[in-house]
């Protein structure tokens, strides 16, 4: 099982998405599913080797999309075109972090 740094994007059954960090995606998905009748769908999984990059990507997402936070959800966001566009960029390796400046 993969145990390197990973950024994941999942969707719940209510149209909300979550971006997070994990070392073991299967265990993380199982934990999220516990106590939730809605099925979670993995949209994107990006393996990283640098923990600073992993944290920066997650922080960038939260800072960029605060206005799309799902009602009553601290870590869940409304599925919208802007977020889907960001996820596509992440999957293609096109999310600029500015870490090398």
C-alpha positions in Angstrom: 0.0 0.0 0.0 1.2 3.5 -0.9 2.4 5.4 2.2 4.0 8.5 0.7 2.5 12.0 1.0 -0.7 12.4 -1.0 -3.2 15.1 -1.7 -6.7 13.8 -2.3 -9.9 15.3 -3.5 -13.2 13.5 -2.7 -16.8 14.2 -3.2 -19.6 13.2 -0.8 -23.1 12.2 -1.9 -24.4 15.7 -1.3 -22.3 17.5 -3.9 -19.6 18.7 -1.6 -15.8 18.2 -2.1 -12.9 18.0 0.3 -9.2 18.4 -0.3 -6.9 16.9 2.2 -3.6 15.2 2.9 -3.0 11.6 3.8 -0.3 8.8 3.8 -2.8 6.0 3.2 -5.8 6.8 1.0 -7.7 3.6 1.7 -7.6 4.2 5.5 -8.5 7.8 5.0 -11.5 7.0 2.8 -12.7 4.4 5.3 -12.5 6.9 8.2 -14.5 9.5 6.2 -17.1 6.9 5.3 -17.6 5.8 8.9 -20.9 7.1 10.2 -21.8 8.7 6.8 -24.5 7.0 4.7 -23.4 8.9 1.6 -20.9 7.3 -0.7 -17.6 9.2 -1.2 -16.0 9.3 -4.6 -12.3 9.9 -5.1 -11.8 12.6 -7.7 -8.1 13.0 -7.7 -5.0 11.6 -5.9 -1.6 13.2 -6.3 1.5 11.6 -4.9 4.1 14.0 -3.5 7.5 13.5 -2.0 7.8 16.8 -0.2 5.8 17.4 2.9 6.1 21.2 2.5 4.5 21.0 -0.9 1.7 18.8 0.4 0.9 21.3 3.1 1.2 24.2 0.7 -1.3 22.7 -1.8 -3.9 22.0 0.9 -3.4 25.5 2.4 -3.6 27.1 -1.0 -6.9 25.4 -1.7 -8.4 26.4 1.7 -7.3 30.0 1.2 -8.5 30.3 -2.4 -11.9 28.8 -1.9 -13.1 29.9 1.5 -16.2 31.6 -0.1 -17.3 28.1 -1.4 -17.3 26.5 2.1 -20.3 24.2 2.4 -22.9 25.4 5.0 -22.0 24.0 8.4 -18.9 22.3 7.0 -15.4 23.4 8.0 -13.5 21.2 5.6 -16.1 20.6 2.9 -16.7 22.9 -0.1 -19.6 23.3 -2.6 -18.8 21.5 -5.9 -18.6 24.4 -8.4 -16.8 25.1 -11.7 -14.0 27.0 -10.0 -13.1 24.1 -7.8 -13.4 21.6 -10.6 -11.0 23.7 -12.7 -8.5 23.8 -9.8 -8.7 20.1 -9.4 -8.0 19.5 -13.1 -5.0 21.8 -12.7 -3.8 19.9 -9.7 -4.2 16.6 -11.5 -2.1 17.9 -14.4 0.6 19.3 -12.1 -0.3 22.9 -12.9 -1.0 24.3 -9.5 1.5 27.1 -8.8 2.6 27.3 -5.2 5.3 30.0 -5.5 7.6 27.9 -3.2 10.7 28.5 -5.4 10.5 32.3 -5.2 
